[in-house]
Amino acid sequence: MAKNINKKKSPGMYVDRDLSWMYFNRRILQEATRPIPLLERLGFLGIYSNNLDEFFRVRMATLSRIAECGDKSLRKESEHASLLIKQITKLNNRYAREYEAAIRDVTAALREEGIYLLKDDELGEDQQAFVRRFFRQQLSGFVNPVWLSAVKELTEAADENIFLAVKLHGEGRKSAEYALIELPVAVCGRFLHLPDKEGRSYLMYLDDVIRFCLPMIFSGMDLTRYEAYAFKFTKDAEMEMDNDLRNGMLQKISKGVKSRRKGDALRVIYDAAMPRDMLKRVMNKLNLDKLDTVLAGGRYHNHKDLMAFPDCGRTDLKYPAWTPIVKPELDEDVSLLRLIQERDRYIHVPYHSFDYYIRVLQEAAISKHVRSIKTTLYRLAKTSKVVNALINAARNGKKVTVVIELLARFDEASNIGWSKLMQDAGIHVIFGVEGLKVHSKVTHIGMKTGPDIACISTGNFHEGNARVYTDYLLMTSAKAIAADVANVFAFIEKPYAPIRFRELLVSPNEMKKKFLRLIDDEIKHHRAGRPAYIRMKLNHVTDPDMVGKLYEASAAGVPIDILLRGNCSLVTGQPGISDNIRICGIIDRYLEHSRIFLFAAGGEEKCFIGSADWMPRNLDNRVEVVVPVYDPAIKADLHTVVDYGLRDTCQGRIVDGRGENLPWTTGDGRPFRSQEELYKHYLAQEKGEEDARP
């Protein structure tokens, strides 16, 4: 029996989450090489680059600290981290070559479509005049060279920006001089759109704009020749506070690492054409060690900027727009609160409009039947309608409580600003739970008349995300569920109070135990000849206990189908262990983000949605909420979402622990794209054609 298989007991049956992440990010890179609209390919190249930057800032930073820890009691962890770094570096070098090839292919394809990215030595006279004028009028005040000799440590500057290392030559000078220029992308953008001509569009990287303008930047110095080469570095952002590290390990590492401090460079990417003498001078300013990544690349870096590449008016090179679909039963001029009190409702964004949830808050803010509103906020849009509705509720005398997570990575400053704004409006703001991130997405509306209302989502209450992330939001007035949601807020305020949840699965309380029990039940049902299956859609599966339990269920004969976007520690197809597990990963125009759990339960199916993935941090170290779904129509829709995903032969890829991302195949072999078919399905519902399914 394969019970509790994990990386210690069964080597080769547990894929480390960081290796799995590299496989996933490569899948995004592969999407950029497929025959999809050209500007969408550019977008995926930008996403790949942005993901990699964050991975190095956080995960590789954590691994580097563990690898360099001198504490003897952590020797095994240190050796494992060192091995992982070497494996990741090898994959990174391999994928970098694929990435550079993809960039070249897309650039060539842009030219075929009449969109030209010009270098500094490819400008015509009128274009040269345009660039000079742009420099004088808009750029010059933001370009401030620093002599390399005056720089003590480059890491004192902000990472993730692009630098030009400039070599300056002049007549009669015994040696060249060296300077650094940090590209002002934040204020000037990465691309300069030159005047179109003869039906063609012309763009320049800001890097090349500055290269062209070097004589103007260093005017008056009697220089005769300029060389400029780009590089960037990624710094250690933080130690990831994740309980895949055993108790006390974080403290030991923080004491044991003497040679590294927060902010050191972990990865450097430089133009392979950079002269050796210049490269050596730059590297001397970065304080690198043998575990850090140094990678020769192309002329341009920070390809995350491709996510904002100008479309030059070529909407034909992008996916056709999918307008959010109307839900007829929610679109009437009636009270949404009353509709939810009548029966459970749902929205599935971005197929449906997130505005329905905003309308619920706006109605609650002014309704005389509403007593209180409580909600959790993890990430927020820059201009948040959610916050505006909550502030309005407070002004109207409602008791409003907001739990805002200050440790939402890279959104810390934004969340602090929002919390101050809400406090000033009279909202009671709670800053999470010490030692636990509040990652749940729940809202509770206390009613004066009729049952209370609860909203439980798989994703953030974030208007921007709701346009590109697929997330499910259940709105219910079921008494036990609403009471449990109210108790979630009581738990957050008093995390050590003995609170029991009747309906919800809540971590770090008993969610993991209940999921393990649900899998055990499927094993029992299968052995008894009753209906048994596990069908799930989620982002990550890396928790060793959950992985081992899924292996146990597979070994017992339970069929397991998983739609999984990101990290996966499972290895499928192993005889007697995982040959009943199939995992499909989908990358498409929307980011697959919803978490759905379906268990056959001997014929009395149990359905759940929620915020938690199956990772140690979600199950043991965060406040997460998963809710059962009882409404037959909503359960049917959850089945449709999972069914469509498992039929996706266009965007689906096999996730098997080997990282090849081979195409997903089905019995009939027909091309099927799940996101497109789901959109058609919901469109048919809007038109009253609910049986119009493929």
N, C-alpha and C positions, 0 to 999 in steps of 0.2 A: 504494500500500500504506500502511496506517495504522500502520506500525511505530513503536514508542516514542512514541506520541502523549502529549503532556503539556501542562500549562497554558501553557508558554512557546511551544511549537511550534504548538499548535492552540487558540487562545482559544475558549471556549465548549464545549470537549469535556472539560473537567476542572472538576468542582464542588468548590470549596474545602470542606474537611472541616467547618469551622465553620458554613457555610451549610447544608451537608447535615445537620449535627446539629440545627439549628433546624427543618428539615423533619421530622426524626425525632421531635423532642419535640412538635411539633404533632400528629403522629400519635397520641401518647399523649393529648393534649388531645381529639382527635376521638373517641377511645374513650370518654371521659367524657360524650359527648353521644349515645351510641348506646343503644338499648333493652336494656341489660344490667341486672342487679340493681343497685338504687339505691345501696347502700353500696359496691359495687364501683366505681361511677361516682365516688363521693367519693374512693376510694382512688387512682384514676387522676389526679384533680385534685391530690391530694397529691404523687404521683410527679412530675407535670409541674412543680410548684412547686419541689420538692427538686432535680430535675435542673437547673432553670434557675439556682438558687442556686449549685450547684457549677460550672456552666458559667461564670458570671460570676467566680467566685472564682479559677478556673484559666485557662480559655481566654481570656476577655476581659481578664484581668490580663496575660497574655502579650502579646496584641495591643496593649494600651495601652502597655506598655513598649517594644515595637518601634516603635510609631507615634511615641513621644516621644523616641526615641533621636536624638541630635544628630550621630552619626557620618556623614560624607558618603558613605563607602563603602557604607553601608547604606540609601542614599536610596530605592532601588526597594522594598526590603522595608518601609521605613517608610511609603511612599506606599500600598503594597498593604494594609498593616495598617489605615491610616486609612480606606481605601475599604471594607474589610471591616467595620470598626466601624460605619460609616454604614449599610451594608446590613443588618447584624444589628440595629441599633437600629430601623430601619424595620420589619423583620419582628417584632421584639419588641413594638413599639407596636401593630401589627396583631393579633398573637396575644393581647396583654393584653386587648384589647376582647372578643375571643372568649372569653377565660377568665372575665372578669367576667360575661358573659352566661351562661356555663355554671354559674357559682356561683349566680347568681340562679335559674336553672332547677332546679338540684338542691335548693336551699333550699325552693323552692315545692313540689317533689315530696315532700320530707320532711314538710312540713305535711299533704299529702294522705294520707300514711301515718301520721299521728298523732305525728310527731316534730317538736317545735317548738324553734327556736333563738330564745330571748327576748333582747331588748335590755334595757338597764338601766331604761328607762322603761315596760316592758311587764309588770312584775312585780305579782302580786297581793299582798295584805298578808301572807299566810302565806309566800309565796315571798320577800318582802322580809326577813322575820324569819329565814328559813333562810340567806339570803345574809349577813346581818349576823353571825349565829352562826358561819358558816363563816369569815368574815373574822377575827373575834376569836380563834377557836380554832386556825385553821390557816394563815391567810394573812398576818396583820398583820406577823409577824416577818420576812417576806421582802419586804416592800414598803418601799423606802427612797428617797423623793424626793430629787432633787438640784436645787438652783436652777440654772437655765440660765446665769445670769450667772457662776456659779462654775466652769462647764465650760470648759476651755481648748480641747480638741479632742475631739469626740465619738468619733473613731476610736480613742481609747485604751480604749474599752469593747469588749466582745466583739461581733463582728458576727453577723448572722443571728438575733439576738434581736429582740424587738419592743419598741418604746418608745412610751410615751404622752407627747405634748407637752401639758402642762396649762396653761391660761390661767386665772388666779385673779382674781376681782373681789370688791371689798369696798366697803361704804358709806363715803363720805368719802375714799376713796383717789383720788389724782390719776391714777394709772395702774395698769394691771393688772400682776401678777407672773407669771413663767413658771417652770415646773418640768418636770423630766423624771422619768418612772418607767419603769424597766426591768421588763418582765413576768417574774415568776419561773416561767416555764413548766417549766423543768427539774425543779423541786421540787413544783410544784402541778398540773402538767398544763395543757393548753390549754382543756379543757372541764369545766365543773361540771355534774354531773347533779343536777338538782333533783328533789324528790319527784314521782313519777308521780301522775296524778290522772285519774280517770274514763277509764282506758284510754289515756291520752295520756302521752307522755314529754316532759319539758322539760329543755332544756340551755341553758347560757350559755357564750359565749366568756369566757375569763379577762379579756380586755380590758374587757368590759362589767361583769364583777364589780367590777373596780377602779374603773370609772367610777361605778358605783352607790355605792361606798364612799369616794369622794373626801371627803365631809364628815367621815368618821371619820378619814381619813388626815391631813387638815389641820385637825383639831379645835383649838379655842382660838385661831383666827386671825381670828375675826369676818368670815368670808367669806360672800358672798351668792350667788355664782354660779360655776359651774365649767364649763370647756370642755376636752374632751380628744380629741385626734386621734392616730391611730396612724401610725407610720412605721417603716421598717427600712432598713438599709444593708448592702451587701455589700462586703467588703474584698478587696484583693489578697492572695490566699493564697500564691502562689508563682509563680516562673517555671517553666513546664513544661519539664523537661529532655528535649527531644525532638529527634531529629536531623532533623526537617524544617527546622531552622535550620542554616545552613552552619557549618563549623568556625570557631571563634573568635567567632561572632556573640554568643553568650551573654556572653562576657567583655566585648566591646565595649559591649553594652547596659548591663551592670551598671556600667560606668564612665561611659557617655554620658548616662544619665538622672540628672540632678541634681535635678529638681523633684519627683520621685516617690520615695517610699521604701516598702518593704514594709509593708503595713497600711493604706495610704490607701484611702478609699472609691472604689468604681468605679460603684456603682449605688445609687440611692436611690428607694424607693417610698413615697409618702405619701398620706394621705387627701385626696382632691380637695376636700373641704369645709374643709380647714384654712385659717384666715384668712391673708391675705397677710403681715401683720406677723409672725405666728408662724412661717410658712414661711421667711421671710427670716432670722429669728434662728436657726432650726435649720440652714439651709443654710450660714450663716456659720461654723458649728462643724464642717463636714464637709470643708473644703478640696478642693472639686471643681474640675475643669477642663472645657474644652469637649468633650472626648472621653468624659466620663463620662455615664452614663445617669440621667436624672431623669424619673420616671414618676409621673403622678397616677393613683391607684388608688381602690379602694373603702374601706370602713370597716375591713376586716380584712386583715392581711397574714400572711406565713408560713403559707400554706395547706399546706405540707408536713405540718403537724400533722393534716391530714385523713386521713393514712395510719393514724392511731391514733384515729379517730373512734369514740366509744362505739357499740356495736351495739344498745344498749337491749333486748337479748334478741331482736332481730328477725333471727334466722338466715334467715328467708324472704327477706330482702333482700340475701342474699349468695349466692355460688355454692354449690351443694351440695358437700359434702365429698367429695374423692377420696382414699380411703385408699390408701397405697402398696401396690403389688401384690407378692405373693409370687412369687419365682422358684423353682418346685418343685425344680429340680436343686441349688439352693443352700440350700434350707431343711431339708434332712435333718440328722439329728444325726450328721454326719460331718465330717471334716477339710476345711475350705475350701482349705487349702494343698495338700492332696493332690488335690482336685478340679481346682485350677488347674494342677497339674503333669500331670494327665491330658490336659487340652485347654484352650484359651483360654475365658475366661468374660467376661461383661460385665454391667454394670448401666446403666440409663438413668434417672437421677433427674430429677424427683421421682416419675415413674411407678413406679419400683422404689425400695425403701427403701435409703437410704445406710448403714443399719446393716450391710449385707453387708460393706462396706469396713471398718467399725469392727471387725466380727468377725474379719476377716483380721488386723488389727493386734493384736487381743486374743489371738488364737491364737498369732501369732508371738511375742508377749511372753512366753508361758509354754512354748512348744514346745521340747523338747530337741533338735529337729532344726534349729533356727534359730540362726545364728551372729551375724547383724547385721541392722540395719534402718537404711535411709537414706531421708530424705524431704525434700521441699521444702514450705514453708508460706508462703503469701502473705497470706491473711486467715484469721482463726480465729473460731470462735463464742465468745461470752462465757463459756460453760461448755463447754470443748472435750473431748469424749470422745477425740478424736484425740490430744491432748496427754497425757491421762490414760493411754492405752494405751502411749504412747512412754515415759513416766516409769516405768510398771510394767515395761516391757521392760528399761530400764536397771537397775532394782532387781533384776531376775532375771539380771543378768550379761550381757545382750546388749550388743553394741557398737552404740550408737545415735548416729546423726549427723543433725542437722536443719539445713537451710539455711533461714533465716528472713529475709524481705525487710523491712528496717527502713524502706524508702522506699515501702511500700504506702500510697498517698495516703489521709490521714485516719485510718489505722489505725496510724500510727507509734508512738504512745504505748502502745497495746495490745500491739503486737508486742514492744516493749522489755520490757514486764512479763512476757510469756510466755517470752521468751528467758532472763530471769533465773531464772524458776521452773525451766526445763528445765536450765539450767546447774547449779543447786543440786542437781538430782537426778542429776547425773553424765552428762548428755547432752552430746555434743560439738556445740556450736552454731556455725554459720558464718554470718556476716552478709553474705551475698551476694557480689557482685563489684563492685569499685570501677569506677564508670562504666557499669555494666550492671545493670538490674533483673533479678532472677531471677523470671520470670513463669511458668516451666514448672511443671507439676503432676505430679510423678513420685515413685514410691516403689520402692525396691529392697530385697528381702528375701534376704539371703545364707543359703543352706541348707547344712547339714552333710551331708545325704543328699538325693540327687536334685537336679534342676536348680534354679537360683536363680529367683526370681519377681520380676516387674516389674508395677507398676500405673501406667498412664498415663491421665491424665484431661484433659478439656477445661475443667474448672472447679476451683475451690479445694476443698481437703479441709475443708469447712466445713459442719457439720450444718444450720445455719440456712439458708444459701444452697441447700442440697440439697433444701429443702422448696419452693422457689419458682423456682429456676433449672433449666432443662433442660440437663443435662450428661451426657456419655458417659464411662464409665470402663472401660478394657480391662485385664483381669488375665491375664497370660500367663507361661509358663515357657519360651518360645522362646529358645534359647540365645543367638542373635545379638542379639535385642532386649534381653534382660536384661543382656548384656555392654555394649551401647551405653548403657543406662541407668546402669550402674555408671560408665561413662566420662563421663557428664554430671556426676556428682559430682566426678570427678577433674578435669574441666575447670573446674568452679566453684572448686575449691581451688587449681588452678594454671592460670589462664585463658590463659596464654601458652605452655602446653605443646602440642606438635604432636599433637593427638588427632584421629583419623579415625573417623567413624561409618559403619558398614556398612549399617544398616537405618534408623536414625532420621534425620529432617530436623531439624537443630539450628541455631538462630540464636544468635549472629550469624555462625556459621561458613559453612555452605553452603545453608541452607534456601532463601533467595531464589533462588539459582542453580538449585537442583533444581526448584523450582516453575516457574521460567521454562522449564527444559528439558522438564518434563512438558507444558507448554502447546505448546512447539515440536513435541513428538512428536505431539500431537493434530493439529496442522496438517499434518504429514507423512502421518499415517495418512489424513486426509481426502483429501488430494491423490492418495493411492495407492488410493483406493476402499475402504479398510478402515474398520471401525467407529470413529467418532470423536465424542466429546462431552466436555463439562466440566459437572459438576453439583456444586454446592457449597452448604454451609450455614455461614455465619459471621456475625460481628458487624459488621465494618467492612472496607471496601475503599477505601483512599485512597492507597496507594503509587503514585506516578506510573509507575514501571516496570511494575508489575503491571497497572495500568489500560491502559497502552499495549500490553502483550502480549495482553491480552484483546481489545482492539480489533483487533489483528493477526489473532488467531484467528477472530474474528467475520467480518472482511473476507475471510478465506480460506474461509469457509463452515462453520466448526465451530459446531454448536449449543451455546449456553452458557445454562444455567439456574442461577440463584443465589437462595437464600433468605438474605436479609440484613436484620438487625434495625436497625442503627444508621447510622453514617456511610457514605456512598457517593459517590465522586467520578465514577462512570461516568454518562454520558448515553446512554440507550438509544434505539433506533429511528432512528438516523441512517443514511440510505442509504449502502451501501458501507463503512460503518465499524462500526456497532453494531446493525445490524438483525437480527442473529442472537443478541442477548443479551436475555434476559428476567430481570427481578429482582422478586421478591415479598418484601414485608416483612410480618411477622406480629406483632401485639401481642395478647396474650390473658392468661388468668389466670396462666400461668407465663411467666417471662422467658426468651425464646429465647436460649440462650447457647452451645450446643454448636457445635464446628467440625468439619465433615465435608467431605472432598474426594474426589470420584469422577471418575476419568479412564477413558475407554473403552479406551485403549491398544491399538487395533487388534483388539479382541476378547478381550484378556487383561487384563481390567479391573484397575486399581490403585485401592485404597481406603486412605484415611488419616483419622485423627482427631488432634486435638491442641489445644494452648493458644493457637496464634498466629492473629491476624487479619492481614489484608494491609494493614498500616500501616507507615510507616517505622520507628516505634518498636519494633514487634514483630519486624520482619525484620532490622533493622540494629542495634538498641540495647538488646535484651533477650535473656536466655537463655530461649528457647522450645523446645518439643519437639513434633514431629508424628511419629506412629508409623504404619507400614503395618498394615493388618488383612488377615489371610489366611484366617481361619476362615470357611467358606462360610455358616454360619448367622448369624454376626455381620455379614458383608457384606450378606446378605439383609435383615437388620434395618436397617442403615444406609440401604439403598435404600428401605425402607418409610418411614423418617423423612423422607427427602427427597421421596419421591413424595407422601406425604400433605401435606406443606407446599405443594407446587406445585399441589395440588388445592383449597387452602383458599379457598373463595369467601365464607366468613363473616367471617374475621378478616384475610385477606390483602389487601394493598394494593400497587398498582403503584409501584415505585421507579424513576423515570426521569430524575432530575436536575432536575425542575421543581418539586417540592415540593407537588404537589396531592394526592398520596396517594389516587388514584382506586381504586375497588374492583377486586380481582383477579378475572378471569373465566376460565372454562375452557369447553371445547367443549360439554359436556353441560348446563351451566347449573344442575346440581343443587346445593343448599346442602350444603356440606361444611366442617366445622370440624376442623382437623387435630389439635389437642390432645385434643379429645373422642374422636375416632376412634382415636387412638393409645392412649388409655386403654382403650378397648373392646378394641382389638387385644391389648394385654398382658393384659387380664383374661381374654380367651379363651384365651391361652396358659396362664395359671395353671390354668384349668379343663380343659386338655387339648384345647382346640378350636382348634388352631393355624391351621386353614384358614378360620376364621370372620372373613373380612375383607370390608369393604364393596366 
